[in-house]
């Protein structure tokens, strides 16, 4: 307690400044947060959920702090052997799943799956992970939402330990999450969350403006409008990669000069400035700068002259290819069309088509983790590339070289990294999700709706 | 296809540089990068350095980093020269990621560039590493204002505004065993404070303008004298004694070190011993709302605002092994919290999450037990006072 100065400050605030101040009130318990999302989420498994929603209902043994470093969650302490192969986790006492069953070492061991080369057991109330290979980054791995601790009932319904429990679920349409009164981190301020799924971006934006929704996902265009209208928006770190990916086994894409000609012809700045309206960052790297710190080493500048020279080396009538995009995604379409225009200037003919088989596609991959290793792994899986993730890559230089190898190969041409943009209603307080998108709403509270 | 080992176990994919809890400086990172640059140069090859900053480092830090790198290269025998002298261009970029300071050097040999890097935890991030938690445990509650308390074997000695009371631990909770009234000869000042020290069965109670002593064995007597020299710190973190202003709630700044030497500092509410990089220092929560940092020889080396007026230094086995527990800055009408900090580079860095209290913390004193302090909170709803044991626990 600050003893004297604050009394003076309090006095001042009660007199001269009172009229102009916007008073902060203490957090208010109660209320329901209305959230709208674009995805249609099935109930079956949190593995199918958008990663941002998972922390609402499920906890892991550890979780990442704002700087991406692991800290305690369901596990309060851990230790490992010098080789980082045997890890022991001591669980937070007294925690229960939403169905009332206790979270003990046996339950965690039964739930956690890390692959065939890691044995998980319960030994005297401690969770033991015995890995065949050294696992120095195990904590970061366990913090990933893929490794939340849950209990699966006989009916297949999962039960978590998070700040909210599933009270009602209409698959793909609507869900109600109720506050977990026994949450180990303290009951959330909110009584519940109403989750409306499969909502078009435009509809979400309208609902936000009409006060029918408190938190919505915004498209880039809607985000611009929302900002112009003075609505509150929140932007994550850019954690979604948009890239041009060549399909393997198709003739044009098997030619490295062709791939390089396409890569050099792309005007990323135009895509970033016009199509993305300067949201996120144009990038020549797979992983964003905020994750690695070295993304700037990968050039983004267009080299049309060199692209033309490379294209000119192809036999007449010149190189041509097809490019597909997700027909439900207007941004992908715009980017695909822009790439076709850019390539045409380099004498490369690209035919754009919605969906279907094509030589190239516009790929959008959301990174789930701020950890470079896990993020690179996610990209490797999603983009069907193997080069960047072959171990060992213990040093940043090795990781950089692995990423460079993929970029030089040009089968995947990074274009930009996009953030998630949310519209936040004026009555929502303490909105502080993780920079990479994980929603932790136990500290969020809402002002009562005005009649 | 993704390598088979990768499908099996994520952590084997790549090994990230492990974040350590030790303090870093530009010297370390400069040394690390300089070694890699030197290794990348051919024998007798000189270097021409170009610098870029795309991090959040401010210009003065950039200059310091720049200077440190040149100095380290020089120490490694690398000659810095101009391009016209045939030196190899080395482009150094000060960059950063979410958690790391990333320094990148591109050594632009004629036959092709070589890229080397050095990653270090960000300065702020190091200390923010949640390597510890503050565990709060309720010890004792009372309608009286608890000023301080001290365990005595299995008993608990409590100093409140009226008495020194010995409680014994019974199945039904703490039971009053012995009590003696404090012979106050004048009204206590507002915002009463007190301190209790025990050694075996003996105790000393410090109150504004009054120092008392007694013994729990044989009836818990009390004997007082008009003196207001209070102990500051506890255990190995003992500063000595400081003059407590009798009719106020602060120390007037006069300090008597254990050696007997005297020093006069600005008035303060509380003090905490803190060790940073092996150097013993003292933080004083000044009555001017600033916290002042002093060396062990009482040289002022800086300060900051934002801390509450009660601080306590504790040694632990976590993080940098020396933390300061700090109340929040707020008024008597607000709930309070106590957060742990470490001092790095002359500034406080929070470690772990703060623990909250239902009302203002009216006392925070270090305990003789390693890694422990006692806090007393005034519950604004119930009006009662509650004493807590605050222990630094390593998170892993």
Interface residues (C-beta under 8 A of the other chain):
Chain A: X1 X2 X3 X4 X5 X6 X7 X9 X10 X65 X67 X68 X69 X71 X72 X76 X77 X78 X79 X114 X115 X116 X117 X118 X131 X132 X133 X134 X135 X136 X137 X138 X139 X140 X141 X144 X237 X289 X290 X291 X292 X293 X294 X296 X297 X370 X371 X372 X373 X374 X376 X377 X380 X381 X384 X386 X389 X390 X391 X392 X393 X394 X395 X396 X397 X398 X399 X400 X401 X435
Chain B: X1 X2 X3 X5 X6 X7 X8 X9 X10 X11 X12 X13 X14 X15 X16 X17 X18 X19 X54 X93 X95 X96 X97 X98 X99 X100 X101 X102 X104 X106 X115 X116 X117 X119 X122 X125 X128 X129 X130 X133 X191 X249 X269 X287 X289 X308 X309 X310 X327 X328 X329 X330 X331 X332 X333 X336 X360 X361 X362 X394 X395 X396
